Amino acid sequence: MIVGLLFSALTHGAQFVALSHLPAATANLALNLSGIVVARLGMASLAERPASRQWAGHADYAPG
């Protein structure tokens, strides 16, 4: 849970930094892709396998 809170704080903080250096659309895309990055990290480090329904949710959410 602590890691989740830290990651959430990190991504939100990074979004504000990115907004000062990148166009809003690019910063938003990077934030939207963070869920896919977390899923991939979970697969690599914890051997988790997200369900098809979870991947479908990522595919629906990530493009914005």
DAPEDA-V805672 format. One line per field, one symbol per residue. ss: DSSP state (H for helix, E for strand, C for the rest). psi: psi as a letter, one per 20 degrees, with the letter a starting at -180 (. if undefined). Layout:
ss->???
psi->???
//
This chain:
ss->CHHHHHHHHHHHHHHHHHHHHCCHHHHHHHHHCHHHHHHHHHHHHHCCCCCHHHHHHHHHHHCC
psi->hggggggghghgghghghhiirqhhghgggghihhhgggghhgghjkqoqrhhghhgghhhgi.
//
